Amino acid sequence: VVVVVVVVVVVVVVVVVVVVVVVVVVVVVVVVVVVVVVVVVVVVVVVVVVVVVV
């Protein structure tokens, strides 16, 4: 009984850790994508402004 409880607790902890890691990875990927999009938009705006001014 004690062994079963320990195994269940270990499995639950491992699942929780995996879920947390996946969530962190997804958040990091989303942040990177947002940063890349913002940088691209800023570059496009700067290029358009320079072309219009020149």
C-alpha positions in Angstrom: 0.0 0.0 0.0 2.8 2.4 1.0 4.7 1.5 -2.2 1.6 2.1 -4.4 1.1 5.6 -2.7 4.8 6.5 -3.2 4.6 5.4 -6.9 1.4 7.4 -7.5 2.9 10.5 -5.8 6.1 10.2 -7.9 4.1 9.8 -11.1 1.9 12.8 -10.3 5.0 14.9 -9.5 6.7 13.8 -12.8 3.5 14.7 -14.7 3.2 18.1 -13.0 6.9 18.8 -13.7 6.5 17.8 -17.4 3.4 20.0 -17.8 5.1 23.0 -16.1 8.1 22.5 -18.5 5.9 22.3 -21.5 4.0 25.5 -20.4 7.2 27.4 -19.9 8.5 26.3 -23.3 5.3 27.4 -25.0 5.4 30.7 -23.2 9.0 31.3 -24.2 8.2 30.4 -27.9 5.2 32.8 -27.8 7.4 35.6 -26.4 10.1 34.9 -29.0 7.5 35.0 -31.8 6.0 38.2 -30.5 9.4 39.8 -30.2 10.3 38.7 -33.8 7.0 40.1 -35.1 7.5 43.4 -33.3 11.1 43.7 -34.6 9.8 42.9 -38.2 7.0 45.5 -37.9 9.5 48.2 -36.6 11.9 47.5 -39.4 9.1 47.7 -42.0 7.8 50.9 -40.5 11.4 52.4 -40.5 12.0 51.3 -44.1 8.7 52.8 -45.2 9.3 56.1 -43.4 12.9 56.3 -44.9 11.5 55.6 -48.4 8.7 58.1 -48.0 11.0 60.8 -46.6 13.8 60.1 -49.2 
